[in-house]
């Protein structure tokens, strides 16, 4: 085992030497025998032909029995060695080639290793031959056995194994298996239905112009409006590693919305809804709906016009040519200049308004000002002031001037029930009108001048009376005609009877139409009567009413010709009456 292996050429030379030695020994053996024994030796001793035969027989490894030769021990040993050499020499080139192939089959070794998360498996080749023409191909079973031994069952690259086993790419690691990575769940999302970033900047119009008074500071919402909607997170998709083990996916993170005052949350927690009308805003990460919008300073260039779906409170003043539109109340601590204020609630101006003939206040509720000068004012309920100068004021219920001055000085004043003031008119005897007209707000195309309105009302009343009278006559005539048409005659044919039935039905429909028309005219006449009669309406003067003031109650008119103190004016049978009894007023 310690000898150096012999090459094929060396083995061949040794074999030839041994054959020559065996030949010499045989010749010597034959020379020592006597002549008497030649015959017997010819039968038993091997000659050269026999030796060739033995060599051929041994090389072919036959099972036939050998003929015995009487040889000494040394000769037998040499024959055994010769037999061994003959066997190994029959295919002198095949044995080393087999050993070389065996060596080639086993020279490449492989190592299997994994990524830390067992999502990838790699094969690394070792002890392979280098060189462009080196043959390193191995059976694919070698790789599969290695995978089986390490329990790799998922994501095996079968096509890649076939290519890899060709041995062309042993210089780099081969990713033999790939797991299915888990898919992380999607995070929850919030969809907002209002702007998160309100910009105090004017908006360009379609025609290219810019209105610097419309800055869009306020985002209005109505009760029930959806403010934002949440999309829930998903669970994700589980994965599998190369060992076939499941890998749990990471679920998405839920979206978080903080809600404050004025916001309701749906039962499933996915929708946030406005609980009231107002301003929606995100304040410190919390959604709120505010019913009151407070402006710390003035309404002017810094704020633009205010349009708010709730109440507005202005700590400063409202400058000229700016407007406030509120779906609620409007409260102004300072002054109002030539501006427009409209509210579905009430309007209160602590210091008053100087409208400069452009200012306009309109409220569905009360309007309360300290003073009003050269302004137009419409109140859905009552108008209250300390004093008014040259204003056009209309109130559905009452106009009341009370306070230190309690004066109505110049202008036009129209109310549905009551006008009350300490002083009406002035020493300058400037003409002014006081009118009490019930339901004036429901009259279309109302004439402001009392003489025009009274004239028109009288004309309309005459028209109503004439038309109602005419319709009643036609109605009575239809009764007679229906009676005649419904009479039966024994001589009437079936066609005549059928014709009478149709005529009666037609007349009945005409009668119904006339009755409906008479009813509508009657309602209009009654409404006009109520406006003219004004029962319970009065003008109350607590101190003095000056000359040139005209008082109109319904269709009755009276102009003051001289100063009058502490009077109450009412309408009676189309005439204005006055009494020096002042009723108490709340």
ZAMARGU-4260 file (C-alpha; in steps of 0.2 Angstrom, whole numbers, plus 5000, padded with zeros to 4 digits):
<rodrens>
0) 5000/5000/5000 | 5015/5011/5003 | 5022/5009/4985 | 5021/5021/4971 | 5008/5016/4958
5) 5016/5009/4942 | 5011/5016/4926 | 5005/5006/4912 | 5021/5006/4902 | 5031/5000/4918
10) 5019/4986/4921 | 5021/4980/4902 | 5040/4980/4904 | 5039/4970/4920 | 5028/4957/4912
15) 5040/4955/4897 | 5054/4952/4909 | 5045/4939/4919 | 5040/4930/4903 | 5059/4929/4897
20) 5064/4923/4915 | 5050/4909/4914 | 5056/4904/4897 | 5075/4902/4903 | 5069/4892/4918
25) 5059/4880/4907 | 5074/4877/4895 | 5085/4873/4910 | 5072/4861/4916 | 5071/4852/4900
30) 5090/4850/4898 | 5092/4842/4915 | 5080/4827/4911 | 5087/4811/4904 | 5084/4804/4887
35) 5074/4790/4894 | 5061/4801/4900 | 5059/4811/4885 | 5043/4802/4880 | 5035/4805/4897
40) 5041/4823/4897 | 5033/4826/4880 | 5016/4821/4887 | 5018/4831/4904 | 5030/4845/4902
45) 5023/4861/4894 | 5032/4867/4878 | 5031/4884/4871 | 5015/4881/4862 | 5008/4874/4877
50) 5014/4890/4887 | 5006/4901/4873 | 4990/4890/4875 | 4990/4893/4894 | 4993/4911/4892
55) 4978/4912/4880 | 4968/4902/4892 | 4972/4912/4907 | 4969/4928/4898 | 4952/4922/4893
60) 4948/4916/4911 | 4941/4900/4905 | 4934/4887/4918 | 4942/4872/4910 | 4953/4861/4921
65) 4972/4864/4919 | 4984/4849/4915 | 4996/4846/4929 | 5014/4849/4927 | 5027/4843/4939
70) 5036/4859/4943 | 5046/4865/4958 | 5039/4878/4970 | 5049/4892/4962 | 5041/4887/4945
75) 5024/4887/4952 | 5026/4904/4960 | 5032/4911/4944 | 5017/4903/4935 | 5005/4911/4947
80) 5013/4928/4945 | 5013/4925/4926 | 4994/4921/4927 | 4991/4937/4937 | 5001/4947/4925
85) 4992/4940/4910 | 4975/4944/4918 | 4980/4962/4922 | 4988/4964/4905 | 4974/4958/4894
90) 4966/4975/4895 | 4981/4986/4900 | 4972/5002/4897 | 4955/5000/4904 | 4959/4998/4922
95) 4967/5015/4924 | 4953/5023/4914 | 4940/5016/4926 | 4950/5022/4940 | 4951/5039/4932
100) 4932/5040/4928 | 4929/5035/4946 | 4940/5049/4952 | 4932/5061/4940 | 4914/5056/4946
105) 4918/5060/4964 | 4930/5075/4963 | 4916/5089/4964 | 4908/5092/4981 | 4892/5103/4985
110) 4887/5113/5000 | 4869/5119/5003 | 4866/5134/5013 | 4851/5146/5017 | 4847/5164/5019
115) 4843/5170/5037 | 4824/5169/5034 | 4825/5152/5025 | 4817/5161/5010 | 4832/5156/4999
120) 4843/5141/4997 | 4859/5141/4988 | 4871/5128/4981 | 4890/5131/4981 | 4902/5119/4971
125) 4919/5115/4977 | 4934/5105/4971 | 4929/5107/4953 | 4941/5108/4938 | 4946/5125/4931
130) 4948/5128/4913 | 4938/5132/4898 | 4938/5113/4892 | 4935/5106/4909 | 4921/5094/4911
135) 4912/5096/4928 | 4895/5089/4923 | 4886/5079/4937 | 4870/5070/4938 | 4855/5080/4944
140) 4851/5067/4957 | 4866/5074/4966 | 4858/5090/4969 | 4841/5083/4973 | 4848/5071/4986
145) 4856/5086/4994 | 4840/5095/4994 | 4831/5080/5001 | 4843/5079/5015 | 4840/5096/5020
150) 4821/5095/5018 | 4820/5108/5005 | 4803/5106/4997 | 4796/5122/4991 | 4801/5134/4976
155) 4814/5122/4969 | 4821/5128/4952 | 4820/5112/4942 | 4825/5120/4925 | 4840/5129/4934
160) 4846/5113/4942 | 4847/5105/4925 | 4857/5119/4918 | 4868/5120/4933 | 4873/5102/4933
165) 4881/5105/4916 | 4895/5112/4926 | 4897/5128/4917 | 4893/5139/4931 | 4901/5131/4946
170) 4911/5147/4949 | 4896/5156/4957 | 4883/5151/4970 | 4867/5144/4962 | 4850/5149/4970
175) 4842/5132/4969 | 4825/5136/4979 | 4815/5152/4982 | 4802/5154/4995 | 4786/5164/4993
180) 4788/5180/5003 | 4773/5186/5013 | 4764/5201/5007 | 4762/5214/5020 | 4745/5221/5023
185) 4740/5238/5016 | 4739/5251/5030 | 4722/5259/5033 | 4718/5275/5023 | 4708/5291/5027
190) 4699/5300/5013 | 4695/5318/5018 | 4681/5327/5010 | 4687/5344/5014 | 4704/5353/5011
195) 4717/5350/5024 | 4727/5365/5019 | 4716/5381/5018 | 4725/5395/5008 | 4722/5413/5012
200) 4723/5418/4994 | 4711/5424/4980 | 4704/5413/4967 | 4706/5416/4949 | 4689/5416/4940
205) 4686/5408/4923 | 4687/5424/4914 | 4705/5427/4921 | 4700/5440/4934 | 4704/5439/4952
210) 4692/5443/4966 | 4702/5448/4981 | 4687/5449/4992 | 4684/5430/4990 | 4698/5421/4999
215) 4690/5405/5004 | 4695/5405/5022 | 4680/5395/5028 | 4675/5377/5023 | 4656/5375/5026
220) 4647/5359/5030 | 4629/5354/5033 | 4623/5342/5047 | 4625/5325/5040 | 4639/5328/5028
225) 4653/5315/5027 | 4669/5323/5033 | 4680/5309/5030 | 4680/5290/5027 | 4692/5277/5033
230) 4697/5262/5022 | 4702/5248/5035 | 4719/5239/5034 | 4721/5222/5025 | 4728/5207/5033
235) 4741/5203/5020 | 4745/5187/5011 | 4755/5173/5020 | 4771/5166/5012 | 4780/5149/5012
240) 4799/5147/5015 | 4810/5134/5005 | 4807/5121/5019 | 4788/5122/5016 | 4784/5131/5032
245) 4771/5144/5032 | 4777/5162/5035 | 4764/5174/5043 | 4761/5191/5034 | 4762/5207/5044
250) 4745/5215/5044 | 4743/5234/5039 | 4742/5247/5052 | 4724/5255/5055 | 4721/5273/5051
255) 4718/5284/5066 | 4706/5299/5065 | 4703/5310/5080 | 4686/5319/5081 | 4680/5333/5092
260) 4665/5344/5095 | 4652/5344/5081 | 4657/5327/5073 | 4648/5310/5074 | 4656/5293/5070
265) 4646/5280/5061 | 4642/5263/5070 | 4656/5254/5060 | 4668/5268/5064 | 4672/5271/5046
270) 4664/5287/5043 | 4665/5304/5052 | 4649/5315/5049 | 4645/5333/5053 | 4633/5334/5068
275) 4628/5352/5064 | 4630/5366/5051 | 4646/5375/5053 | 4665/5377/5049 | 4675/5361/5047
280) 4693/5362/5051 | 4708/5351/5057 | 4715/5358/5073 | 4730/5349/5081 | 4725/5333/5072
285) 4707/5333/5077 | 4692/5336/5066 | 4680/5348/5073 | 4664/5357/5066 | 4662/5374/5074
290) 4645/5382/5074 | 4653/5399/5078 | 4666/5407/5067 | 4676/5420/5076 | 4686/5433/5067
295) 4699/5441/5079 | 4700/5458/5069 | 4691/5466/5055 | 4682/5459/5040 | 4692/5467/5026
300) 4707/5463/5015 | 4715/5451/5027 | 4699/5440/5027 | 4690/5444/5012 | 4671/5441/5011
305) 4665/5428/5024 | 4653/5414/5019 | 4650/5403/5034 | 4637/5389/5036 | 4635/5394/5054
310) 4636/5409/5066 | 4649/5423/5064 | 4657/5434/5077 | 4668/5449/5072 | 4678/5456/5086
315) 4682/5471/5076 | 4672/5480/5062 | 4666/5476/5045 | 4675/5488/5032 | 4666/5495/5017
320) 4663/5484/5002 | 4665/5468/5011 | 4651/5455/5015 | 4646/5442/5028 | 4634/5428/5023
325) 4630/5417/5038 | 4619/5402/5040 | 4616/5407/5058 | 4619/5423/5068 | 4630/5438/5064
330) 4638/5447/5079 | 4649/5463/5076 | 4657/5471/5091 | 4663/5486/5081 | 4655/5496/5067
335) 4648/5491/5050 | 4652/5502/5035 | 4645/5501/5018 | 4644/5482/5018 | 4632/5468/5016
340) 4627/5457/5030 | 4614/5443/5028 | 4610/5429/5041 | 4597/5416/5043 | 4597/5420/5061
345) 4599/5437/5069 | 4611/5451/5067 | 4618/5461/5081 | 4629/5476/5079 | 4635/5483/5095
350) 4641/5500/5088 | 4630/5502/5073 | 4630/5504/5054 | 4634/5519/5043 | 4628/5512/5026
355) 4632/5527/5015 | 4617/5522/5005 | 4626/5505/5001 | 4625/5496/5017 | 4612/5482/5018
360) 4607/5471/5033 | 4595/5456/5031 | 4591/5443/5044 | 4577/5430/5045 | 4577/5434/5064
365) 4579/5450/5073 | 4591/5465/5068 | 4598/5475/5083 | 4609/5490/5080 | 4615/5504/5092
370) 4612/5516/5077 | 4608/5515/5058 | 4612/5528/5046 | 4608/5528/5027 | 4606/5509/5027
375) 4593/5497/5020 | 4587/5484/5033 | 4576/5470/5032 | 4571/5460/5048 | 4561/5443/5048
380) 4555/5447/5065 | 4559/5463/5074 | 4571/5478/5071 | 4578/5486/5087 | 4589/5502/5087
385) 4593/5517/5098 | 4591/5529/5083 | 4589/5528/5064 | 4593/5542/5052 | 4587/5542/5034
390) 4586/5523/5033 | 4574/5511/5024 | 4568/5498/5037 | 4556/5484/5035 | 4551/5472/5049
395) 4539/5458/5048 | 4533/5461/5066 | 4539/5477/5074 | 4551/5492/5072 | 4556/5498/5089
400) 4567/5513/5093 | 4571/5513/5112 | 4585/5518/5122 | 4593/5535/5126 | 4587/5543/5110
405) 4574/5531/5104 | 4572/5540/5088 | 4567/5537/5069 | 4573/5552/5060 | 4569/5553/5041
410) 4567/5538/5030 | 4554/5525/5027 | 4548/5512/5040 | 4537/5497/5036 | 4531/5484/5049
415) 4518/5471/5050 | 4511/5476/5067 | 4519/5489/5076 | 4530/5505/5075 | 4536/5512/5091
420) 4548/5526/5095 | 4550/5540/5108 | 4553/5553/5094 | 4548/5552/5076 | 4553/5565/5063
425) 4563/5581/5067 | 4562/5599/5068 | 4567/5601/5050 | 4551/5593/5045 | 4559/5581/5033
430) 4546/5570/5025 | 4545/5552/5030 | 4533/5537/5030 | 4527/5525/5043 | 4518/5510/5036
435) 4509/5496/5044 | 4505/5482/5032 | 4501/5465/5038 | 4510/5451/5027 | 4519/5463/5017
440) 4533/5450/5015 | 4521/5439/5005 | 4515/5452/4993 | 4523/5451/4976 | 4528/5468/4968
445) 4523/5477/4983 | 4522/5496/4980 | 4532/5506/4993 | 4523/5522/4990 | 4507/5521/5000
450) 4496/5531/4988 | 4502/5519/4973 | 4499/5504/4984 | 4481/5510/4990 | 4476/5514/4972
455) 4482/5497/4966 | 4473/5488/4980 | 4457/5497/4977 | 4458/5492/4958 | 4462/5474/4962
460) 4447/5473/4974 | 4435/5480/4961 | 4442/5467/4949 | 4440/5453/4961 | 4422/5458/4965
465) 4417/5459/4947 | 4425/5443/4942 | 4418/5433/4957 | 4401/5440/4953 | 4402/5434/4935
470) 4409/5417/4940 | 4394/5415/4952 | 4382/5419/4938 | 4390/5406/4927 | 4390/5394/4941
475) 4371/5396/4944 | 4368/5394/4925 | 4377/5378/4925 | 4365/5371/4938 | 4350/5375/4927
480) 4358/5367/4912 | 4364/5352/4921 | 4346/5350/4927 | 4339/5351/4909 | 4352/5339/4902
485) 4349/5326/4915 | 4330/5325/4912 | 4324/5308/4904 | 4312/5306/4890 | 4303/5290/4886
490) 4306/5293/4867 | 4325/5295/4869 | 4335/5283/4860 | 4350/5275/4867 | 4362/5286/4858
495) 4352/5302/4864 | 4353/5295/4882 | 4372/5292/4880 | 4374/5310/4873 | 4365/5317/4888
500) 4376/5308/4900 | 4392/5315/4892 | 4385/5332/4892 | 4380/5331/4911 | 4398/5325/4915
505) 4405/5340/4905 | 4394/5352/4914 | 4399/5345/4931 | 4417/5347/4927 | 4415/5365/4921
510) 4405/5368/4937 | 4420/5361/4948 | 4432/5372/4939 | 4421/5388/4942 | 4420/5383/4960
515) 4439/5382/4962 | 4442/5398/4953 | 4429/5407/4964 | 4438/5400/4979 | 4455/5407/4974
520) 4448/5424/4970 | 4439/5424/4987 | 4456/5420/4996 | 4464/5435/4987 | 4450/5446/4991
525) 4451/5441/5010 | 4470/5444/5010 | 4468/5461/5002 | 4455/5465/5015 | 4466/5460/5029
530) 4480/5471/5023 | 4468/5485/5022 | 4460/5482/5039 | 4475/5480/5049 | 4466/5475/5065
535) 4478/5477/5080 | 4491/5487/5071 | 4497/5503/5079 | 4510/5517/5078 | 4516/5522/5096
540) 4524/5539/5099 | 4530/5540/5117 | 4536/5558/5116 | 4534/5568/5100 | 4529/5565/5082
545) 4534/5580/5070 | 4526/5588/5055 | 4527/5580/5038 | 4527/5562/5044 | 4514/5552/5035
550) 4506/5537/5044 | 4498/5523/5034 | 4489/5509/5042 | 4482/5497/5029 | 4473/5508/5016
555) 4471/5523/5028 | 4483/5537/5027 | 4486/5552/5038 | 4499/5566/5037 | 4504/5575/5053
560) 4502/5593/5051 | 4508/5599/5068 | 4518/5592/5082 | 4509/5579/5092 | 4514/5572/5109
565) 4512/5554/5116 | 4500/5547/5103 | 4494/5530/5097 | 4488/5529/5079 | 4476/5515/5074
570) 4465/5511/5059 | 4446/5511/5061 | 4434/5509/5046 | 4446/5515/5033 | 4451/5530/5044
575) 4467/5534/5055 | 4462/5538/5073 | 4474/5544/5086 | 4473/5543/5105 | 4484/5550/5119
580) 4485/5533/5128 | 4501/5525/5127 | 4500/5506/5128 | 4513/5496/5138 | 4526/5488/5127
585) 4538/5474/5131
</rodrens>
